[in-house]
Amino acid sequence: MGQKKEHNNLIKVHLKKRGITQTWLAKDLGMSFSITNAYICNRKQPNLAIIFRVADLLGVSPKELVELFIQKIQHAGQKGQRSTAQYIHIYAQSVLA
């Protein structure tokens, strides 16, 4: 059985690479474990400010944390689905809400 890469959360990947726990991340972000876990398990999407804070704590660029999302919207555009601009607009609305 192959790994479903499109469902990987890059925050989770970087935590695992560095041996950092979700509990540590939640504490350093000043958030509850349940909210942090929701971000890591893709049940909620962090806003841009949180993405930048997480990136700083993990020592990566914010772009690295949203790379899979960017790939998804580019892939959808290639399949004749919504345009990249439409996906970016939808995403921006969700993170700025």
DSSP file (Angstrom, degrees, kcal/mol; ACC not computed):
  #  RESIDUE AA STRUCTURE BP1 BP2  ACC     N-H-->O    O-->H-N    N-H-->O    O-->H-N    TCO  KAPPA ALPHA  PHI   PSI    X-CA   Y-CA   Z-CA
    1    1 A M              0   0    0      0, 0.0     2,-0.1     0, 0.0     0, 0.0   0.000 360.0 360.0 360.0 128.8    0.0    0.0    0.0
    2    2 A G        -     0   0    0      1,-0.1     2,-0.3     2,-0.0     0, 0.0  -0.431 360.0-103.1 -81.9 155.4    1.4    3.4   -1.0
    3    3 A Q        -     0   0    0     -2,-0.1     2,-1.7     1,-0.1     3,-0.2  -0.587  26.0-128.6 -76.5 135.8    1.6    6.4    1.2
    4    4 A K    >   +     0   0    0     -2,-0.3     3,-1.8     1,-0.2     4,-0.3  -0.640  32.0 179.0 -85.4  84.6   -1.0    9.0    0.5
    5    5 A K  G >  S+     0   0    0     -2,-1.7     3,-1.8     1,-0.3    -1,-0.2   0.799  70.1  68.4 -60.9 -31.7    1.4   11.9    0.2
    6    6 A E  G 3  S+     0   0    0      1,-0.3    -1,-0.3    -3,-0.2    -2,-0.1   0.679  99.6  51.7 -65.6 -13.9   -1.3   14.5   -0.5
    7    7 A H  G <  S+     0   0    0     -3,-1.8    -1,-0.3     2,-0.1    -2,-0.2   0.464  82.9 114.6 -99.4  -3.0   -2.6   14.1    3.0
    8    8 A N    <   -     0   0    0     -3,-1.8     2,-0.6    -4,-0.3    60,-0.1  -0.406  60.7-140.7 -66.1 143.3    0.7   14.6    4.7
    9    9 A N     >  -     0   0    0     31,-0.1     4,-2.1     1,-0.1     3,-0.2  -0.937   2.7-148.8-105.5 123.4    1.0   17.7    6.8
   10   10 A L  H  > S+     0   0    0     -2,-0.6     4,-2.3    55,-0.4     5,-0.2   0.756  96.9  59.3 -69.8 -23.1    4.3   19.4    6.4
   11   11 A I  H  > S+     0   0    0     54,-0.2     4,-2.4     2,-0.2    -1,-0.2   0.945 108.3  46.6 -63.0 -46.1    4.2   20.7   10.0
   12   12 A K  H  > S+     0   0    0     28,-0.2     4,-2.4     1,-0.2    -2,-0.2   0.901 110.9  52.1 -61.4 -42.2    4.0   17.1   11.1
   13   13 A V  H  X S+     0   0    0     -4,-2.1     4,-2.4     1,-0.2    -1,-0.2   0.926 111.9  45.5 -60.6 -46.1    6.8   16.0    8.8
   14   14 A H  H  X S+     0   0    0     -4,-2.3     4,-1.7     2,-0.2    -1,-0.2   0.858 110.9  53.1 -69.9 -34.8    9.1   18.7   10.1
   15   15 A L  H  X>S+     0   0    0     -4,-2.4     5,-2.5     2,-0.2     4,-0.8   0.944 111.4  46.6 -60.9 -46.8    8.2   17.9   13.8
   16   16 A K  H ><5S+     0   0    0     -4,-2.4     3,-0.8     1,-0.2    -2,-0.2   0.916 109.4  53.8 -63.2 -44.2    9.1   14.3   13.2
   17   17 A K  H 3<5S+     0   0    0     -4,-2.4    -1,-0.2     1,-0.2    -2,-0.2   0.867 116.1  39.5 -56.6 -37.6   12.4   15.1   11.4
   18   18 A R  H 3<5S-     0   0    0     -4,-1.7    -1,-0.2    -5,-0.1    -2,-0.2   0.466 109.7-119.3 -95.0  -2.9   13.5   17.3   14.4
   19   19 A G  T <<5 +     0   0    0     -3,-0.8     2,-0.4    -4,-0.8    -3,-0.2   0.821  62.7 148.6  69.0  30.6   12.2   15.0   17.1
   20   20 A I      < -     0   0    0     -5,-2.5    -1,-0.2    -6,-0.2     2,-0.2  -0.788  39.8-134.0-100.6 140.4    9.9   17.7   18.4
   21   21 A T     >  -     0   0    0     -2,-0.4     4,-2.0     1,-0.1     5,-0.1  -0.528  17.3-122.1 -91.6 159.3    6.5   16.9   20.0
   22   22 A Q  H  > S+     0   0    0      1,-0.2     4,-2.8     2,-0.2     5,-0.2   0.842 114.6  59.1 -63.5 -33.7    3.2   18.5   19.3
   23   23 A T  H  > S+     0   0    0      2,-0.2     4,-2.3     1,-0.2    -1,-0.2   0.917 105.3  47.9 -62.4 -44.0    3.1   19.3   23.0
   24   24 A W  H  > S+     0   0    0      2,-0.2     4,-2.6     1,-0.2     5,-0.2   0.934 112.8  48.8 -61.4 -46.2    6.3   21.3   22.7
   25   25 A L  H  X S+     0   0    0     -4,-2.0     4,-2.1     1,-0.2    -2,-0.2   0.925 110.7  50.2 -61.3 -45.5    5.0   23.1   19.7
   26   26 A A  H  X>S+     0   0    0     -4,-2.8     5,-2.6     1,-0.2     4,-1.1   0.923 111.7  48.4 -58.7 -45.2    1.7   24.0   21.4
   27   27 A K  H ><5S+     0   0    0     -4,-2.3     3,-0.5     1,-0.2    -2,-0.2   0.930 112.5  47.2 -62.3 -46.2    3.5   25.3   24.4
   28   28 A D  H 3<5S+     0   0    0     -4,-2.6    -1,-0.2     1,-0.2    -2,-0.2   0.796 114.0  48.1 -68.3 -27.5    5.8   27.5   22.3
   29   29 A L  H 3<5S-     0   0    0     -4,-2.1    -1,-0.2    -5,-0.2    -2,-0.2   0.644 109.8-125.2 -82.2 -15.3    2.9   28.8   20.3
   30   30 A G  T <<5 +     0   0    0     -4,-1.1     2,-0.3    -3,-0.5    -3,-0.2   0.822  69.9 123.3  72.8  31.6    0.9   29.5   23.4
   31   31 A M      < -     0   0    0     -5,-2.6    -1,-0.3    -6,-0.2    -2,-0.1  -0.777  68.3 -93.4-120.4 164.1   -2.0   27.4   22.1
   32   32 A S     >  -     0   0    0     -2,-0.3     4,-2.1     1,-0.1     5,-0.2  -0.383  32.7-119.3 -71.0 155.8   -3.8   24.4   23.4
   33   33 A F  H  > S+     0   0    0      1,-0.2     4,-3.1     2,-0.2     5,-0.2   0.891 112.5  58.1 -60.8 -39.4   -2.7   21.0   22.4
   34   34 A S  H  > S+     0   0    0      1,-0.2     4,-1.8     2,-0.2    -1,-0.2   0.880 107.6  45.0 -64.9 -37.5   -6.1   20.3   20.8
   35   35 A I  H  > S+     0   0    0      2,-0.2     4,-1.9     1,-0.2    -1,-0.2   0.939 115.1  47.8 -69.1 -45.8   -5.8   23.3   18.4
   36   36 A T  H  X S+     0   0    0     -4,-2.1     4,-2.2     1,-0.2    -2,-0.2   0.916 112.1  50.0 -60.1 -43.0   -2.2   22.5   17.5
   37   37 A N  H  X S+     0   0    0     -4,-3.1     4,-2.4     1,-0.2     6,-0.2   0.865 106.0  56.4 -63.2 -36.8   -3.2   18.9   16.9
   38   38 A A  H  <>S+     0   0    0     -4,-1.8     5,-2.4    -5,-0.2     6,-1.7   0.883 108.7  47.6 -63.3 -38.0   -6.1   20.0   14.7
   39   39 A Y  H ><5S+     0   0    0     -4,-1.9     3,-1.1     4,-0.2    -2,-0.2   0.926 113.8  46.9 -65.1 -44.7   -3.6   21.9   12.5
   40   40 A I  H 3<5S+     0   0    0     -4,-2.2   -28,-0.2     1,-0.3    -2,-0.2   0.817 114.3  46.5 -69.8 -31.3   -1.2   19.0   12.4
   41   41 A C  T 3<5S-     0   0    0     -4,-2.4    -1,-0.3    -5,-0.2    -2,-0.2   0.284 113.3-116.4 -94.7  10.2   -4.0   16.5   11.5
   42   42 A N  T < 5S+     0   0    0     -3,-1.1    -3,-0.2     2,-0.2    -4,-0.1   0.729  82.5 120.8  63.3  24.9   -5.5   18.8    8.9
   43   43 A R  S   <S+     0   0    0     -5,-2.4     2,-0.3    -6,-0.2    -4,-0.2   0.745  82.7  20.4 -85.1 -24.5   -8.8   19.3   10.8
   44   44 A K  S    S-     0   0    0     -6,-1.7    -2,-0.2    -9,-0.1    -1,-0.2  -0.959  77.9-130.9-136.3 154.9   -8.2   23.0   10.9
   45   45 A Q        -     0   0    0     -2,-0.3    -6,-0.1    -3,-0.1     2,-0.1  -0.930  23.3-128.9-109.2 128.9   -6.0   25.3    8.8
   46   46 A P        -     0   0    0      0, 0.0     2,-0.0     0, 0.0    49,-0.0  -0.390  25.1-115.0 -71.2 151.3   -3.7   27.7   10.6
   47   47 A N     >  -     0   0    0      1,-0.1     4,-2.3    -2,-0.1     3,-0.3  -0.288  35.6 -96.0 -77.3 173.7   -3.8   31.4    9.5
   48   48 A L  H  > S+     0   0    0      1,-0.2     4,-2.4     2,-0.2     5,-0.2   0.855 123.0  56.7 -62.9 -36.3   -0.8   33.0    7.9
   49   49 A A  H  > S+     0   0    0      1,-0.2     4,-2.0     2,-0.2    -1,-0.2   0.910 109.8  45.6 -61.5 -41.3    0.5   34.5   11.2
   50   50 A I  H  > S+     0   0    0     -3,-0.3     4,-3.1     2,-0.2     5,-0.3   0.897 109.3  55.2 -69.5 -39.8    0.6   31.0   12.8
   51   51 A I  H  X S+     0   0    0     -4,-2.3     4,-2.5     1,-0.2    -2,-0.2   0.925 109.8  47.2 -57.9 -43.3    2.2   29.5    9.7
   52   52 A F  H  X S+     0   0    0     -4,-2.4     4,-2.1     2,-0.2    -1,-0.2   0.892 112.9  48.5 -66.0 -39.1    5.0   32.1   10.0
   53   53 A R  H  X S+     0   0    0     -4,-2.0     4,-2.4     2,-0.2    -2,-0.2   0.924 113.1  47.2 -66.0 -44.4    5.4   31.4   13.8
   54   54 A V  H  X S+     0   0    0     -4,-3.1     4,-2.4     1,-0.2     5,-0.2   0.926 111.0  51.9 -62.6 -44.7    5.5   27.7   13.2
   55   55 A A  H  X>S+     0   0    0     -4,-2.5     5,-2.4    -5,-0.3     4,-1.0   0.914 110.1  49.2 -58.2 -43.4    8.1   28.1   10.4
   56   56 A D  H ><5S+     0   0    0     -4,-2.1     3,-0.5     1,-0.2    -1,-0.2   0.925 111.7  48.1 -62.3 -45.4   10.3   30.2   12.7
   57   57 A L  H 3<5S+     0   0    0     -4,-2.4    -1,-0.2     1,-0.2    -2,-0.2   0.849 116.4  43.6 -64.0 -34.3   10.1   27.7   15.5
   58   58 A L  H 3<5S-     0   0    0     -4,-2.4    -1,-0.2    -5,-0.2    -2,-0.2   0.533 109.8-121.7 -89.9  -6.5   10.9   24.8   13.2
   59   59 A G  T <<5S+     0   0    0     -4,-1.0     2,-0.3    -3,-0.5    -3,-0.2   0.856  73.2 114.0  70.0  35.0   13.7   26.7   11.4
   60   60 A V  S   <S-     0   0    0     -5,-2.4    -1,-0.3    -6,-0.2    -2,-0.1  -0.822  72.2 -95.1-127.9 168.7   12.0   26.4    7.9
   61   61 A S    >>  -     0   0    0     -2,-0.3     4,-0.9     1,-0.1     3,-0.8  -0.584  30.1-122.2 -81.9 149.5   10.5   28.8    5.5
   62   62 A P  H >> S+     0   0    0      0, 0.0     4,-1.0     0, 0.0     3,-0.6   0.856 112.9  63.7 -56.7 -33.5    6.8   29.4    5.6
   63   63 A K  H >> S+     0   0    0      1,-0.3     3,-0.6     2,-0.2     4,-0.6   0.875  95.6  58.2 -58.9 -37.6    6.7   28.3    1.9
   64   64 A E  H <4 S+     0   0    0     -3,-0.8     3,-0.5     1,-0.2     4,-0.3   0.852 103.8  52.6 -61.5 -33.0    7.9   24.9    2.9
   65   65 A L  H << S+     0   0    0     -4,-0.9   -55,-0.4    -3,-0.6    -1,-0.2   0.726 116.6  37.0 -77.3 -20.8    4.9   24.5    5.2
   66   66 A V  H <X S+     0   0    0     -4,-1.0     4,-2.2    -3,-0.6    -1,-0.2   0.291  84.5 107.2-111.2   9.1    2.4   25.3    2.5
   67   67 A E  H  X S+     0   0    0     -4,-0.6     4,-2.4    -3,-0.5     5,-0.2   0.881  78.3  50.9 -56.7 -43.6    4.2   23.6   -0.4
   68   68 A L  H  > S+     0   0    0     -4,-0.3     4,-2.3     1,-0.2    -1,-0.2   0.886 108.7  52.4 -64.8 -37.3    1.8   20.7   -0.6
   69   69 A F  H  > S+     0   0    0      2,-0.2     4,-2.2    -3,-0.2    -1,-0.2   0.929 109.4  49.5 -62.3 -44.2   -1.1   23.1   -0.8
   70   70 A I  H  X S+     0   0    0     -4,-2.2     4,-2.0     1,-0.2    -2,-0.2   0.913 110.6  50.3 -60.7 -43.2    0.5   25.0   -3.6
   71   71 A Q  H  X S+     0   0    0     -4,-2.4     4,-2.5     1,-0.2    -1,-0.2   0.892 108.5  53.4 -62.8 -39.6    1.1   21.7   -5.5
   72   72 A K  H  X S+     0   0    0     -4,-2.3     4,-2.5     1,-0.2    -1,-0.2   0.920 109.9  46.1 -62.2 -44.4   -2.5   20.7   -5.0
   73   73 A I  H  X S+     0   0    0     -4,-2.2     4,-1.8     1,-0.2    -1,-0.2   0.859 113.0  49.9 -71.3 -32.0   -3.8   23.9   -6.5
   74   74 A Q  H  X S+     0   0    0     -4,-2.0     4,-1.7    -5,-0.2    -1,-0.2   0.914 111.6  49.0 -68.0 -41.2   -1.4   23.7   -9.4
   75   75 A H  H  X S+     0   0    0     -4,-2.5     4,-1.4     1,-0.2    -2,-0.2   0.909 109.8  51.4 -63.4 -43.4   -2.4   20.1  -10.1
   76   76 A A  H  <>S+     0   0    0     -4,-2.5     5,-2.3     1,-0.2     3,-0.2   0.896 108.2  52.3 -62.0 -39.9   -6.1   21.0  -10.0
   77   77 A G  H ><5S+     0   0    0     -4,-1.8     3,-1.2     1,-0.2    -1,-0.2   0.866 106.8  53.0 -63.5 -36.2   -5.5   23.8  -12.5
   78   78 A Q  H 3<5S+     0   0    0     -4,-1.7    -1,-0.2     1,-0.3    -2,-0.2   0.785 104.2  56.7 -69.3 -27.6   -3.8   21.4  -14.9
   79   79 A K  T 3<5S-     0   0    0     -4,-1.4    -1,-0.3    -3,-0.2    -2,-0.2   0.344 121.6-106.3 -86.6   7.7   -6.8   19.0  -14.7
   80   80 A G  T < 5S+     0   0    0     -3,-1.2    -3,-0.2     1,-0.1    -2,-0.1   0.653  82.6 123.8  78.5  14.1   -9.1   21.8  -15.9
   81   81 A Q  S   <S-     0   0    0     -5,-2.3    -1,-0.1     1,-0.3    -5,-0.0   0.099  73.3 -26.1 -85.1-153.5  -10.6   22.3  -12.5
   82   82 A R  S    S-     0   0    0      1,-0.1    -1,-0.3     2,-0.1    -3,-0.1  -0.183  77.1-105.3 -56.3 148.7  -10.7   25.6  -10.7
   83   83 A S     >  -     0   0    0     -3,-0.1     4,-2.0     1,-0.1     5,-0.2  -0.324  25.3-111.7 -72.7 159.8   -7.9   28.0  -11.6
   84   84 A T  H  > S+     0   0    0      1,-0.2     4,-2.8     2,-0.2     5,-0.2   0.902 119.5  55.9 -56.7 -42.8   -5.0   28.6   -9.3
   85   85 A A  H  > S+     0   0    0      1,-0.2     4,-2.4     2,-0.2    -1,-0.2   0.890 105.8  51.3 -59.8 -39.6   -6.2   32.1   -8.7
   86   86 A Q  H  > S+     0   0    0      2,-0.2     4,-2.5     1,-0.2    -1,-0.2   0.918 111.3  47.2 -64.2 -42.6   -9.6   30.8   -7.6
   87   87 A Y  H  X S+     0   0    0     -4,-2.0     4,-3.0     2,-0.2    -2,-0.2   0.904 111.4  50.5 -66.1 -40.4   -8.0   28.4   -5.1
   88   88 A I  H  X S+     0   0    0     -4,-2.8     4,-3.1     2,-0.2     5,-0.2   0.917 111.1  49.7 -63.5 -41.0   -5.7   31.1   -3.8
   89   89 A H  H  X S+     0   0    0     -4,-2.4     4,-2.2    -5,-0.2    -2,-0.2   0.935 112.6  46.6 -61.8 -46.4   -8.7   33.4   -3.3
   90   90 A I  H  X S+     0   0    0     -4,-2.5     4,-1.9     2,-0.2    -2,-0.2   0.922 114.9  47.1 -61.5 -45.3  -10.6   30.7   -1.5
   91   91 A Y  H  X S+     0   0    0     -4,-3.0     4,-2.4     1,-0.2     5,-0.3   0.925 110.3  51.9 -63.3 -45.1   -7.6   29.9    0.7
   92   92 A A  H  X S+     0   0    0     -4,-3.1     4,-1.8     1,-0.2    -1,-0.2   0.900 108.9  51.3 -60.3 -40.4   -7.0   33.5    1.5
   93   93 A Q  H  X S+     0   0    0     -4,-2.2     4,-0.8    -5,-0.2    -1,-0.2   0.899 110.7  48.9 -62.2 -39.4  -10.6   33.9    2.5
   94   94 A S  H  < S+     0   0    0     -4,-1.9    -2,-0.2     1,-0.2    -1,-0.2   0.887 114.8  42.5 -70.6 -37.6  -10.4   30.9    4.8
   95   95 A V  H  < S+     0   0    0     -4,-2.4   -47,-0.2     1,-0.2    -1,-0.2   0.741 116.7  47.3 -82.6 -20.8   -7.2   32.0    6.6
   96   96 A L  H  <        0   0    0     -4,-1.8    -1,-0.2    -5,-0.3    -2,-0.2   0.538 360.0 360.0 -94.4  -6.8   -8.2   35.6    6.9
   97   97 A A     <        0   0    0     -4,-0.8    -1,-0.2    -5,-0.2    -2,-0.1   0.497 360.0 360.0 -70.5 360.0  -11.6   34.8    8.3
